[in-house]
Amino acid sequence: MFNRFTKDARAVVAGAHEEAAALGHDHLGTEHLLLGIAARGGLPASLGLEHGKLQAAVGASSQQLDANALAAIGIDLEAVRRAVEQSFWPGALSGRRRGCRDVRMCPKAKKALELALREALALGDRDIGSDHILLGMTRDADTGAARALAACGSSPAALRAAVLEARREAA
């Protein structure tokens, strides 16, 4: 399948790995694919989504998920953070996994890339571009990309409509 990816789409996937590593995440999710596209200026301008804003939303979302998971077993993440910083130094826990090289693609990101192929075929395109990756990501509303879009005031449906409109205008 990757042999059908355009040079730009391959750069998006490579950029997604870099985004995940920069955020200290040990997986590559749809949110990182979205960031990889945003970093290359590949999002429809009509949505007004900026890379920095999306990156902040992805980072905040993962921290909130960690805090919620720990709270479920009775651990207050903020109390732990304060205690560690008091014993060591301010920010001692931040970025503990930054630069992680072992970033594995999660099932939803794999599925989005598979759906990108289907989107390309449905549109009559031979190659898979970043627009097809975006369209593939819009098929599932329960993803990191969908949460990042929601945090920035958008949605997978709005993204899909904007990508298809941009394709129509370019044709």
PyMOL commands that set and color helices and strands:
alter all, ss='L'
color gray80, all
select helices_A, chain A and resi 2-4+7-22+30-39+45-47+51-72+77-87+107-122+130-137+144-151+156-170
alter helices_A, ss='H'
color red, helices_A
select strands_A, chain A and resi 27-28+104-105
alter strands_A, ss='S'
color yellow, strands_A
deselect
rebuild
show_as cartoon
